[in-house]
Amino acid sequence: MKTPRQLKITKTQFKNIAKLITFVRAKVAPPKFDIETFHSEDNDQPSKATYGCGTSACFCGYGPLAGIKPLPYENWFQYAARNFGAQSRWGNAEDIFELLFNDSHKNSKIAACKRGAYFLQNGLPESRNLEEWEAPRSFVPEWDAIAEIANS
């Protein structure tokens, strides 16, 4: 497992990524995951109520239900930047955003969790196309270690 410093994110962001992975992997039914619902025009502010009704959400969209609280008046992009170190269109954080939350990825909760696990274990993959990169089939996530981080 990489350290938050090696990943260039805070300890809280490191833990939040682990919490998101653990929650989505354990609690989200596959039909309730949709990578494309991040760009919701109806609701620009993250909240538990948004997806608490049982509608689908993207990987980032499950953050509030995973216990990663949004701030009042914060939009999804600000939420992703603050909680996961994933900013859209700014430096290294842009790469994290593209790897974890870009809507061009395979529309699969397991694929999203594996990308997150890969990042925590190995850092950013060497790819010029992070918005479509998927973890190799041979990659074995350390699910127990990630859950331990999430629960620490």
URMO-V308654 format. One record per residue. RES is the residue in one small letter. PHI is phi in whole degrees, -180 to 180 (none if undefined). Layout:
{{RES,PHI} {RES,PHI}}
This chain:
{{m,none} {k,-75} {t,-96} {p,-55} {r,-62} {q,-64} {l,-85} {k,64} {i,-133} {t,-80} {k,-62} {t,-66} {q,-63} {f,-59} {k,-64} {n,-64} {i,-63} {a,-63} {k,-63} {l,-63} {i,-58} {t,-62} {f,-64} {v,-62} {r,-61} {a,-90} {k,-115} {v,-102} {a,-71} {p,-49} {p,-69} {k,-94} {f,-114} {d,-147} {i,-59} {e,-84} {t,-80} {f,-59} {h,-89} {s,-79} {e,-79} {d,-73} {n,-144} {d,-85} {q,-109} {p,-65} {s,-163} {k,-64} {a,-64} {t,-54} {y,-114} {g,-66} {c,-79} {g,98} {t,-74} {s,-79} {a,-144} {c,-86} {f,-59} {c,-65} {g,-62} {y,-86} {g,-54} {p,-60} {l,-69} {a,-80} {g,95} {i,-98} {k,-76} {p,-83} {l,-92} {p,-58} {y,67} {e,-88} {n,-90} {w,-62} {f,-68} {q,-66} {y,-61} {a,-63} {a,-67} {r,-69} {n,-88} {f,-125} {g,70} {a,-116} {q,-96} {s,-87} {r,76} {w,-140} {g,56} {n,-56} {a,-63} {e,-63} {d,-63} {i,-63} {f,-59} {e,-61} {l,-67} {l,-90} {f,-124} {n,-64} {d,-80} {s,-89} {h,-70} {k,-55} {n,-83} {s,-150} {k,-65} {i,-67} {a,-63} {a,-64} {c,-65} {k,-67} {r,-63} {g,-62} {a,-63} {y,-59} {f,-60} {l,-64} {q,-85} {n,-127} {g,85} {l,-67} {p,-69} {e,-82} {s,-154} {r,-86} {n,-127} {l,-64} {e,-70} {e,-127} {w,-68} {e,-126} {a,-61} {p,-62} {r,-58} {s,-76} {f,-70} {v,-115} {p,-66} {e,-92} {w,-56} {d,-65} {a,-66} {i,-67} {a,-63} {e,-64} {i,-62} {a,-61} {n,-96} {s,-79}}
